[in-house]
Amino acid sequence: FSPPLRSTSAVARHPDALSPLTSCVNEAYALHGTSVRSALCIAREDFRVDLAGSGAGTMYGPGCYLAESCTKADEHAKDEPGSCYEGVFAMLLSRVCMGKFYYTSQRDDLARSTVATGVFDSTFGDRQRSAGTFRELVVYNTDQVYSEYILMYERVYRQDIEAGALTPLMVRPCPMELPLYWRNFHRDIRRADQGFSYKIRVRKTTLQLLQRLASESLRSSGRWHVSSAWRLENSRTWAPYLAFKTSLRTRISSASSSFSARCRAANAEALDGEGSSEPLRAAAPRFRLDQPDGEGAAPAEGEGETKREAETCTVEEPPPRGVAKAEEEVKVNAEEDWLPSGVGKALFADHLEEELTERLLWHGTCRESADSIAMHGFHIPRRNNVENGNRFGKGIYFAESLDKSLTYASTEFEGKEARVVLLCRVACGRSFCTEELEDSHAHERALEAGLDSVLALPGVAVAAAADSIAGLGTGLGELEVVALCEEQIYPEYILELSRGPPPDCASGSKARGSSCNAAAQPEKAAAWLLPPPEPPPTHPTTAP
């Protein structure tokens, strides 16, 4: 390339992020402007030359177009008005192997035909020389390009910089419609034909994280171990959860003094570990694979059952790879083998929105109810004759203590002593706090105050008088969260716990936070496919 591409010098300056290029085959870094969702699809499934020109024409014939200038790439970038990606654009930073390229400084619609003769491998369009604009790199075989980074950005104009508006934009979290560690992270849940419903057996590295999380939430880490775990990816239950978070974000940003200052202050103290000797350990989960064992924080509890009949369809033998569900573009190789090992795939604090008080909490249940919740989501009974879940009013109960959640879990599964718990995302929002041992009207007072949940700290005042929290296991000091509507919950993991230390551990109890777990079991490529969901709702729904 003459002169050299602008990215060439960047490779030398940043060897930690950009790998060396092979100059003898004219390998280069270049940019491709697109929308966020299209960038995610390309990262997951590669470029599609058959769609070339659908966005901005084809100056050099149908192919994969890249630019050396981010300004040129930005011309083709798009946002998605009306979605969480409104005002957010994307570029792919890709490695492209140009080989022997066909050079032209003019528009040439037949450039692809010229390359197809076999004399050339690609096209290098130098409009900078003829028109003073930009240089473009075009390949016609997707094997010649590899997308290495997705850059998500907002456009900032000169007047914004001069007004000092850039700094707040730099610290604002990047919105993601679906978690990036999900198998279906690239799908558009607004489209009925892209709905998905998966129950995915996690790989052993994720099982390690879940075991560490469970150990931190247990008073005696050697009593139980995570024997199996599944991640739930269900667009039908995720869509209303996402809509609730969007609504909650708007309400919090425009909050006024009409909300109870006492409740807000009490909520902040409890979640920060102030004002009680048993803070919500799940309030700031900081689990990362690069942390030493024992560091981090842990999520929490459960109470209350769904009354819906389970409709989960279990596939005993995983279907072959590449098989698609009818009328649903979902492959059935649902194991996590596509994720790189050594990467913290879930449970990172980065995936939770602190401003919404989004937390990971435990909910104990039975196998049948867990499968029903996985399919339909939670259901708050409208009647008062429920077995559990009225201590602090109507709602779905969660706990920060896994011990407490296990008391509500079934005690036998498939002929062996095992218990099933759900690890759920809960957008707690602003909470009404109560320190009473029982307060069946707490949910009513929370709703009257315009709050989103109940934070129960039973016996804190009693325990403070005794200078300690006594009676653990009897309800004293065991923090609970009561969600007041079904849409503020997303059940993300089903865990099966068995008694005793993990089978691969030496006899005896391990220290809390130990990574000793069932990870030594051979990785199972079992795929579990739930029945196809109905079209995902675009707004929060209310269960019947």
N, C-alpha and C positions, 0 to 999 in steps of 0.2 A: 504494500500500500504506500502510495507516495502522494502527499506526505503521510506519515504513520497515523493510524487511527488514534483518537484522543484517549481511548481506554488503555492503550499500550503502556503509557507511563504510569497509570494507576495501578497496574499489576505489579510493577516493580516497587511501588511505594507501599502497597498493602499485601505482602505475601501471606499474612495470616488469614486473609479473607478471600483472596483471589489466587488461584493456582497458576503456575507458569503455563504459558501458551506455547504450542508447537508451531514455530514460525515457518518451518519447511512446508507445511500444508496450509499456510495462511489461516491459522486459527486465530480467532479474535473474540473479544467481548463486545456485545452490542445490545441495544435496548428495543423492546417491543411494547408499544403502548396499547392498553386494552382496559376493560372493566375489571373490577375485583373478582367477580364471579367467574368471568372468562379466564382470568389468570389462574384461579384455583383449579378450574377444569383442565387447563393446559398442563399445570403441574401434576395433576392426577392422571391424565389420560393422553398427554402429548398434543402437539399441534395437529390441526386438520387442514390439509391443503385444499380439500374440497370446499371449504368455507372461505377460501381466499377471495378477497374482493367484496365480501358481503358488508364490510364496514366502510371502506374508503377507496374502493376501486383497485385496479391492478395496472400500474404504470409499466411494469416489466413482465406481465403475464401472471397467472395464478401461482402463488408460492408463499413462503414464509418471509415476511418483510421485517427487517430490523434496521435500526439507525444508530450511527455513532453518537448523535446528539440527543440529549434528553428533551430538548425543545421540540425536535421533530417527532420523537416518540409521544410526547404529550399532545401533539395534534390529533393523534389517533386514540388517546385515552378517553374513557367515558366513565361517568358515574351512573348511579341508578336512582333517579328521583323517586321519592315515596318509599324507599327502603332504608335499611340501616346503613347502606353504602351511599346515601345521598351526600354529594360533596366530596366523596372519597374516590380517588382514581388509582390506577395501578399500572406498573410497568414490570416487565420481566427482564431481568439481567441474564442474558443467555450466552453460552459459549457456542460459536458457530464455526464450522470447518468449511472454509470457502474453496479450498483446493485451487485449481486453475480457473480463475474467474473470467467471465466475459465482461470487458470494460466498455461502458458507454456513457457519454455525457448528455445524451438526448433521450427523450421518451421512446421506448421501443416495446410495443405490445407483443412482438414476436420473439422477445428475448428467451422465453422458455423453450421455444422451438429450436432456437440456436443452441441452447445448452443440451437439448435432447439429442443432438447429433452425436454426442459423446466426446466432442472436442473440449468442452468446458464442463465445469462442475457447478457453477453458480453465476450470478450476475452482480456486478458492482456498478451501481448507478451513481455517477458523479455529477449531480446537478449543482454542486457547489461551484464547479468550474464554469459551467455554461450559464447558470442563472443566479449564482451567488446565494444559493439556499443550502441544501444539505446533501450528504452522501448516504446512500442506502445500500444494504447488503441483502440479497435475495437468494434463498435456496429453494429448491423444488422437491427435495427429499427430506422428510422430517428426521431421518437418521443423522443429518448433518447439523442439527441444532439441539442443544441441551439447555433447558431452563434451570438456572442455578439459584436465582434469588427472585422473590416477589417483593417489589417495592410498592407500598401503599402510601399515598400522600394526599394532602389537600393543597389546592392552589392558594398561594398567598400573594397578594398584590402589593405594589410599592406603598400605597397609602396605608395598608395594614402594618407594614414594617415601621413606617414613620410614626404611626399612632401607638406603637408598642404592643400591638396585638399578637405578635409572633410568639412571645414567650409562653402565654397560656396554651397556645396551640401545640407547642412542642411537648408539653407535659400531659396533654389529654390522652387517655388510652385509646388505642385503635379499635374501632368497633368490629366485631366479628359475629356474623349471623349464626354460625355453627362452630363448635370447638375444632381447632385445627388437628387435634389428635383423634378425632372421629374418622371412621372409614368413609363416611358420606359427607365430609366437610365441604365438598365442592357443589353440593346440590342446592337447588332453588326451592325452598319449602313453600313458596307462594304458588308453585305450579303443581296441579294435581297429579300430573304424569311423572313427577319426580319425587313422590312420597316414598318413604322407606320405613321399615320396621324391623330392626335387627336385635337379636340377643347374642352377643359375641363373647365367646370364652376368651378371657384375657391371656396374654402371653406371660411368661414367668417374671419378666422384669416389672410389669405392672402389678403382678401378684405380690412381689416384694414390697412395693410401695404400699399396697393395701394392708399387708401384714404389719408393716411399721406403723401405719396409721391406727390399726386395731390395737397394737401393743401399747401405743401412747394413750389410748382411750380406756384401757383396762387397768384396774387397780392391781391385778396380778397377771402379768403378761404371759406366764407359762400355763395358764388355765385353759386357754383356747387358742387355736390356730386357724388361719384361713385355708381351708382345704380346696375350695373352688371359688371362682368369681366370674361373673359375666358383666359386660358393659351393655347398657341399653341405649340404642339409637332409634328413636321413634319420632318421626316428624309430626305425628298427630298430637303428641303430648308436649313436644318441644315448642311448637308454634304458639300455643296459648301462654306458655311460660315466657317466651320471648316478648310477646305482646304485653304481658303483665309487667315485665321489667322496663319496657319502653314507657308505659304509663306511669310506673313508679318513679322513673327517672325524671319525667316531666313534673310530677307532683312535688318531688323533693327539691328540684331546682327552683320551683316557684313557691316553696313553703313560706307561710307567713306566721305571725304570732298567734294565729287562731288555734294552732296545735299546742298541746300541753307541754310547756317547758319542763315541767317536772318529769314527765314521762321520757322526754328526749334525753334529759340529763341522766336519769336513772339508767336508761338503756345504754348510753355511752359508757357510764362507769362500769356496768356489769360486763359489757363486752370487752372492755379494756382491762378487766381484772381488778378494778378499783371498787371498794365498797363491799367486797365479799372475799372470803378466803378460797372460794372455788370458782374462779372465772371461767368463762366459756372458752375452753381450750381450743375449740374449733374456730374461734373468732379470727385467728390469723394463721391458718395452716401454711407452713413454710417448708413443706417436704420437697426436697430435691435429691436426685441421686448423687450429687456431689457433696452432700452433707454427711458428716460422720454419724454413725448410728447413735440414736438417742436425741439428736437435735430435731427441732421442728415442733409442730403443734398438732393437735388432733381434733377431728370432727366428732359428732355426737348423736343422739338417741331416737327412741321411737315408742309410740303408743297409739292405739286405735287401729281398727281394721277396715278394709274395704269389704262391702257385702256383695260385690259383683262376682259373677261366676267366671272362673278363668277360661279363656279361650285360646291359650297358648298352644301352638302346634309344635311338638318337639320332633326334630328330625334325628332318628337314631344313627343313620349313616350320612355324613355330609355329602351333598350332591357334588358332582365333578366341577372343577373350576370352569368358569366361563358360562355356566348355565344361567339363563336369565329368567326371572319370574315373568309370567305373561302380563303384558301391558304395564310393566314396571321395569325400568332400566336398572335393576339391582342384581349384581352378581352374588353368588351364594358362597364364595370362598371367604367366609366372614371371620377368619382368624386374623390376628394382628401381625402377621409375618411381614407385612410391607413396611412396618415402622422400624427405624434403625435402632439397634440395641444401644444401651448406654445413654439414651435420651429419656428424661422424665416425661412420660407420655400423658400424665394426668395428675390431678391433685395438687397442682401448682397454685400458689396464691395469685399468680398472674392471670389465671382463668376465672377468678372470682372478682366481682365488682364491689370494692370496698364501700363506695358511696351509697350502694343499695343495701348494705349489710348482708351481702350474699354469703351464705355459709354452707359448709358440708356437714350434714347432721345424720344421725342414725335413726332408723325406724325398725323395731323388731316386729316380725310377723311370721306367718306360716308359708309354706311353699306355694299353696294354691292362691293365697292372697297376693303373694309377691308376683306370680305370673299374671294375675289379673291386673294388678297395678301397672306392670310393665306394658300391658296392652292398652289399658284405658286411662291410666293415671289414677290419682287418689279420688275418693268420694267422701264428702262430709255428710253423714246421715242427717236428715232433716227431723228425725224423731228423737225423743229423749231416752228411749229404751235401748241404749247401746251398752255393751259390756264394759268397754274401756273408753276413756277420752272425755269425761265430764268433770274432772277434778278442777280444771281451770276454764271451764266453759266448752262450747262447741268448737271443734277444729280438728286439725290433724296434728298429732303430738310427735315431737322429736326430742332427742336428748343428746347432750354432749358426752355422756357416759355410755360406753358400749355395754357396761355391766347392766345398766338399767334397761337398755333396749333388749338385751338377751332375756330379761324376765318376761317379756311379751312375745318372744319367739317360740315357735313350736319346738318340742323337745326330741322329736324323732323324725327321721327322714330316710326313706328307703331301707328300713330295718336297722339303722344305726343311729346312735345318739349324735345328732347334729342339729344346729339351729341356723335359721335363715334370717338375715337382716338386710335392709336396704340402706345404701349410702346415697343420700339425696342432696341435690342443690336446693336451698331454700332462700328466697329473696325476702329476708325478714323486714326490710324497710325500717320504719319507726315502730318501736315496741312499747306496749303498755307493760310496766313492771309491777309485779306483785311479790310480796315476801310472805304471804299467808300460806299456811299449810294446805288450805283448800279455799278456792274462790271460784265458785261455779258461775259467777256473773262477770268474770274478768273479760271474757270476749265481748260482752255487751258494752262495757265501759270503754274498751279499746275502739270498737266501731263508732261509738258516740263521739270519741275524741278524734276520729279521723285517722286512727293508727292502723298499722298493717298486721300486727302479730302481738302475741302475749309472751312476755319473758318472765318465767316463773322461777323465783329464787326461794323456794319454800324453806322456812326455818332460819333464814339468815339472821333476822333480828334475835331470835332465841339463841342461836349459836354464838352470835357476837357477845351476848351477855355472859356466856360461859367461856368466852375467849377461845372457842374452838367450835368446829362443826362436828357435832356428834350424831350418831344414829345413821351413818351412811348405810344405805340399803333399806332404810325404812322411809325414805322420802326426804329426810332433812338434808338440805344443802345440795341436792341433785338438781342441777339446772335443767329446765325444760323450755322448749320453744313450741308455741302453739300457732300454727299457720291458720289464718282465718278464711282462706279461700283456696280451692284446688289449684288454681292457675299459678300460684306463687311457688309451686313445688315442681321439681323435675327429678324423678327417680333415675339415677344414672348407673348404679351398680347393684347387683344382687350378689351377696356374699354368703357362702355356706361355711360355717365354723364348726370345727370338731374339738372335742375335749383333748387337753394335753398339749405338749409342745409339738412342733412340726415333726413329721416322721424322720427327716434327715438331720435332726438336731440330736446332740448327745443328751442322755438322760439328765434331768435336773432343769430347774427354771433358769431361763435367760434373763438378763437385765432388761429393763424397759427400754424400748427403742431398738432392740436387737433386730438385725435384718434376717435372723434365722427364720426360715419359713419353708413353704412347700415348693420353692422355686426349682429344687433339684428334680422334680418330677418331669418326665419328658413332655415337651410341648405338644399339646393336642390341637389338631387342626379342625376340631369339630365346629361346624357352623350350625347355628340355630336360627331358623327363620320363623318369625311370627306371621300370622295371616296378614295379607295386604291391608294397609289402613285405608280409611276413607280419605277423601281430599282434605288436606290440612286446613284448619280454619285460619283466617287472616286476622281475627280479633279474638280476645279472650272469650271463652265459653263458660257457661254455668252448667254443672252436672245436674241431671234431673233428680 
